[in-house]
């Protein structure tokens, strides 16, 4: 397997894995590799630092990261704002949101996790909730 740093004509950067350099060439020439942000199929390889294994007694170097695109930066900012201004209630989200809505718990901003059926029931009952476009910290890499 080989990992390539890729860019599209709109200067979006992303990475993808391929079985071989030949596989990358075949897939791109047939238009089957597309930008993860805008969907453009005219992608090209970018310069990428090779991953070299350090000597046994040296710590592994930190990987070089590509600059975040505006969408990733906006998502990171949203996550920071939610985490700084809300209380994480974990899997108790549905019951806690309902208690706040019914006046049985103090009014405050919360976020957490709920099963799909629980989330649908909250919406059906008029409890103001919305899905967040990120995973809670404990489930993210």
N, C-alpha and C positions, 0 to 999 in steps of 0.2 A: 504494500500500500504506500501511496505517496500523497503528501499534503501540499496543496498549492495555495498561495495567497493570490486572489483574483481581484480584478477591477472591471467595471463596466464603463461604457462611454459617459455615464453621468457621474463618474468618480466615486462610486460606492465601492467600498472594500469589503471583502468577505473571504472566507477560506472554505475549501472543500477537499475531500479525500477521493483518490482515484486508484484503481487497481494498478495502473502503470501509466507512463508518459504516453504510450500508444492509446490507451483507453481515453485519456484526456483529449488527445487530438481527434479521435473518432467522435466522441460525444460533442465536442464543441463544433466540429465541422457539420454535424447533423442538427445543430441548434438545440441540443438536449441539455445544455448547461445554461442556467439563467441566473441573473442577479437576484439575490435574496431580498433586496429592498424594492427595486422597480420592475423586475422581471425581464430586463433586457437580455437578449441571448448573444450579444456581441461581447463576450468576456475575454480578457487576456490575462496571462500570468504576470504577477508583479514580482519584484525582487523580494526574496525571502531568505532569512538567515538559516543555514543548515542546522539541524539538531545534532550536536556532537556530544557523545557521552564523555563526561569528565573522568579524570583519573580516579581510581578507587578511593583515595584519601582526600579528595577535594569535593566540596559540596557542589551540587548541580547548579548551574547558572539559572537565573530566572529567565523565562522565555520572553522574547520581545513581543510586544503586543502591537497590533495595528491600531491606528487612531480610530476612536469610535465615530460612527456616523451620527448625524443630527438626531435620528430616531432613537438610537441607543442612548445618547446623551439625555434626551427628553425623558425616556423611560427611567433612567437612573435618577434623574431629578425628581420625577413623580414618586418613585419608591422612597427616596430620602424624605420627601415632604410627608408622605403617608406615615412612615415609621416614626418621624419626629413628632407628629401632631395627633397620633391615634394610639389607642391601646390594643395590643395584640391579644385576642381572646382564644386563639387556636380553634379547636374543633367545637368549641362552645358558641361559635359565631351565631348560628341560627337562633338558639335559645336566648342569647344575650341581646341580639337585635330585636327580637320579639318583645323581650322584657322592657327594653328602652322605649320601643314604640307604644307599648301598653301603659307606660308610666310606672312600671314595677321596679325599674332600675334607674339610676341617675343618668341624665341625658349627657352623652359624651360621644366622641368619635371613636369608632372601633373598627378593626379589621381582623380577619381570621379565615377560617376554612369551613366550608359547608358541602354536604353532598348535593348533587344536582336536584334530587327531589325536595330537599329542604329549601334550597334557593328558590325553586319554582313556587313552593308554597308561600314563602315570604312575599314574593312578588304578587301572587294571587290575592294575598291578604292585605295588600297595600302598604307593606313595610318598605320604606325607601332603601333599597340596596342596589349595588352594582358590582359586577365582577372587576377585579383588578388584573391588569395585563402583566403580572409577574407572580412568581412563586414565593411563598414565605421563605424567610432566610434559612430556616432549618431544612427546607427541601431543595434549596438551590445549591449548586456546586460551589 
